[in-house]
Amino acid sequence: MGLSAQRDAASQGAALFRLFVRQDLRQRFAGNLLGVAWAVLAPLLQLAVFNLVFVHILKARVPGLEGDVYLVFLALGFWPWFAFSEAVTRGCTAITDHSGLAGKVAVPRAVPVLAAVSTAFLLHGLGYLLVLLMLVLFGPALDWSRLPLAMLHWLPLLAMAAGLALALAAVQVFIRDLAQTIGLLITLWFFLTPIIYAPETVPGGLAQWLAINPVTGIVDAQRALLPGLAALPGSAVATWIGAALIPLLGWLVFRRLRPHLEEFE
């Protein structure tokens, strides 16, 4: 393929990507009274439920931190997870969801998957910025000098979500009930990630296993804004290793299965 043809293919792919993002946004919020705002309000409502249960009923506290900062502790960990989990689950079914369109138009199969991942990160990224604004106005004193590093860690999270979504979307074409299994595994992954609890509260040496989870380092980077809260040793290394390996393996699986996708769509 010549350079001109490559440029044309890239331009067409970018245009299709934007089309799928807009279509995804319209489909998700068509007929919804609150529109896009619901993407922010829904996580806020879930956060409010956790706040009621853990802060006011269970009186949860964060080891090593003074005062009632558990809600902030929750919020900083929740939004990256919301983006990641939704990107993987929606990306998993993106190819089969658009199989009718793909049969009529020449659409690279990776485009709807990456569009679903990007839409999830766009919406929850906006929600995260809103949370940060609320913390500036009403929250406790945070170490804002660490904010650039916290934001940087959204990139490996995006890369891992894209890699997982590509692989799962390709496999899901052949195994249609994979999406239900992924939903259960994502729930399990949530509880194996220190989002609603601090690693220090995990008994015995189990906390060391949390560091292997590549999402733990993402959560730690967000919570570094809380002065006095230390990251789990080794979590950052696992994050960047995951950010390198998961997208690579995901793309290899997708590329291996791509020639056979049309036969099963």
C-alpha positions in Angstrom: 0.0 0.0 0.0 1.4 3.4 -1.0 1.8 6.4 1.2 -1.2 8.1 -0.4 -3.4 5.1 0.1 -2.3 4.8 3.7 -3.2 8.5 4.3 -6.6 7.9 2.7 -7.2 4.8 4.9 -6.2 6.7 8.0 -8.4 9.6 7.2 -11.3 7.3 6.5 -10.7 5.5 9.7 -10.6 8.7 11.7 -13.9 9.9 10.1 -15.6 6.6 10.9 -14.2 6.7 14.5 -15.8 10.2 15.0 -19.1 8.9 13.4 -19.2 5.9 15.8 -18.5 8.1 18.8 -21.3 10.5 17.9 -23.6 7.6 17.2 -22.8 6.0 20.6 -23.5 9.2 22.4 -26.8 9.7 20.6 -27.9 6.1 21.3 -27.0 6.2 24.9 -28.9 9.4 25.7 -31.7 9.5 23.2 -34.9 10.0 25.1 -33.1 10.5 28.3 -34.4 13.7 30.0 -31.1 14.5 31.6 -29.0 13.7 28.5 -25.3 13.5 28.9 -25.6 14.8 32.4 -26.9 11.4 33.4 -23.4 9.9 32.7 -22.1 12.1 35.5 -25.1 11.9 37.8 -25.3 8.0 37.8 -21.8 7.6 39.3 -22.5 10.4 41.8 -25.6 8.6 42.9 -23.6 5.4 43.3 -21.0 7.3 45.3 -23.7 8.7 47.5 -24.9 5.1 48.3 -21.4 4.0 49.2 -21.0 7.2 51.3 -24.2 6.3 53.2 -23.1 2.7 53.8 -19.5 3.1 54.6 -19.2 6.6 56.1 -22.5 7.0 58.0 -23.4 3.4 58.8 -20.1 1.5 59.0 -18.1 4.6 60.1 -15.2 3.7 57.7 -11.9 5.6 58.0 -8.7 5.6 56.0 -5.7 4.4 58.0 -3.0 7.1 58.3 -5.3 10.0 57.5 -7.0 12.3 59.9 -10.6 13.4 59.7 -13.5 12.2 57.7 -11.9 11.9 54.2 -13.3 8.5 53.2 -15.7 10.1 50.7 -12.8 11.8 49.0 -10.9 8.5 49.2 -13.8 6.8 47.4 -14.3 9.5 44.8 -10.7 9.5 43.6 -10.7 5.8 43.1 -14.1 5.4 41.7 -13.9 7.5 38.5 -10.9 5.8 36.9 -12.6 2.5 37.6 -15.9 3.6 36.1 -14.2 4.6 32.9 -12.2 1.3 32.7 -15.0 -1.1 33.5 -17.5 0.6 31.2 -15.0 0.8 28.4 -14.2 -2.9 28.6 -17.8 -4.1 29.0 -19.2 -1.9 26.2 -16.2 -2.5 24.0 -16.7 -6.2 24.3 -19.9 -6.1 22.4 -19.1 -3.3 20.0 -18.5 -5.5 16.9 -21.6 -7.5 17.3 -23.7 -4.4 18.2 -22.7 -2.9 14.8 -22.6 -6.1 12.7 -25.5 -4.9 10.5 -23.7 -1.7 9.6 -20.4 -3.5 9.1 -22.1 -5.7 6.6 -23.2 -2.8 4.4 -20.2 -0.4 4.8 -16.5 -1.2 4.8 -15.8 -0.5 8.5 -12.5 -1.7 10.1 -13.7 -3.9 12.9 -11.4 -2.1 15.4 -13.2 1.2 14.9 -16.4 0.6 16.8 -14.5 -1.0 19.7 -12.1 1.9 20.1 -15.0 4.3 19.7 -16.9 2.6 22.6 -13.7 2.7 24.8 -13.1 6.4 24.0 -16.7 7.3 24.7 -16.6 5.8 28.1 -13.4 7.6 29.0 -14.7 10.8 27.6 -17.8 10.8 29.7 -16.2 9.5 32.9 -13.2 11.8 32.4 -15.6 14.8 32.4 -17.1 13.4 35.6 -13.7 13.1 37.2 -12.9 16.7 36.3 -16.2 17.7 38.0 -15.2 15.8 41.1 -11.9 17.6 41.2 -13.7 20.9 40.9 -16.0 20.0 43.8 -12.9 19.0 45.8 -11.3 22.4 45.1 -14.5 24.2 46.2 -15.7 22.1 49.1 -13.1 19.3 49.8 -10.2 19.0 52.2 -6.7 20.3 51.5 -5.1 18.2 48.8 -1.7 18.1 47.3 -2.5 19.5 43.9 1.2 19.4 42.8 0.6 15.6 42.2 -2.4 16.3 39.9 -0.4 16.1 36.6 0.9 12.6 37.6 -2.6 11.5 38.5 -3.9 12.7 35.2 -1.0 11.0 33.3 -2.1 7.6 34.8 -5.3 7.8 32.8 -3.3 7.0 29.7 -2.1 3.5 30.7 -5.6 2.9 32.0 -7.0 3.8 28.5 -4.4 1.7 26.8 -5.2 -1.4 29.0 -9.0 -0.9 28.4 -8.5 -0.7 24.7 -6.3 -3.8 24.6 -8.8 -5.8 26.6 -11.8 -4.5 24.6 -10.2 -5.4 21.3 -9.4 -9.0 22.3 -12.7 -9.6 24.0 -14.7 -8.0 21.2 -13.1 -10.4 18.7 -13.7 -13.4 20.9 -17.2 -12.4 21.6 -18.1 -12.7 17.9 -17.6 -16.4 18.3 -18.8 -16.8 21.9 -21.9 -14.6 22.2 -22.5 -15.1 26.0 -18.9 -13.9 26.8 -20.3 -10.5 27.7 -22.2 -11.9 30.7 -19.1 -13.6 31.9 -17.1 -10.5 31.5 -19.6 -8.6 33.6 -19.1 -11.0 36.5 -15.3 -10.9 36.1 -15.3 -7.1 36.1 -17.3 -7.2 39.3 -14.7 -9.5 40.8 -11.9 -7.3 39.6 -13.5 -4.3 41.3 -13.4 -6.1 44.7 -9.8 -7.1 44.0 -8.8 -3.5 43.5 -8.4 -1.3 46.6 -11.2 1.2 45.7 -13.6 0.9 48.6 -10.9 -0.2 51.0 -7.3 0.7 51.8 -4.6 -2.0 51.2 -3.6 -1.6 54.9 -6.9 -3.1 56.0 -6.3 -6.3 54.0 -5.3 -9.1 56.4 -1.9 -10.9 56.3 0.2 -10.7 53.2 -2.7 -10.4 50.8 -2.0 -6.7 50.3 1.2 -7.7 48.3 -1.0 -9.5 45.8 -3.0 -6.3 45.2 0.2 -4.7 43.8 0.1 -7.2 40.9 -3.2 -5.7 39.8 -2.3 -3.2 37.1 -5.3 -1.0 38.0 -4.1 -0.6 41.6 -1.3 1.8 40.5 -3.9 3.9 38.7 -6.0 4.2 41.9 -2.8 4.9 44.0 -1.8 7.7 41.6 -5.2 9.4 42.0 -5.1 9.1 45.8 -1.7 10.6 46.0 -3.6 13.9 46.1 -4.4 13.0 49.7 -1.4 14.1 51.8 0.0 11.3 53.9 -1.4 8.4 51.8 1.4 6.2 50.6 1.1 4.1 47.4 1.3 0.3 47.6 4.9 -0.7 46.8 5.3 -2.2 43.3 1.9 -1.0 42.1 3.3 1.6 39.7 5.6 -1.0 38.1 2.6 -3.4 37.6 0.6 -0.6 36.0 3.2 0.3 33.4 4.0 -3.3 32.6 0.3 -3.9 32.1 0.0 -0.8 29.9 2.7 -2.2 27.7 1.7 -5.9 27.6 -2.1 -5.8 27.6 -2.6 -3.6 24.5 0.0 -5.6 22.7 -1.6 -9.0 23.5 -5.0 -7.6 22.9 -4.0 -6.4 19.4 -2.4 -9.7 18.6 -5.5 -11.6 19.6 -7.7 -9.2 17.6 -5.4 -9.4 14.5 -5.4 -13.2 14.7 -9.2 -13.5 14.7 -10.0 -10.5 12.4 -9.9 -12.5 9.1 -12.7 -14.8 10.5 -15.0 -12.2 12.0 -17.2 -11.8 9.0 -18.0 -15.5 8.9 -19.7 -15.4 12.3 -21.2 -11.8 12.5 
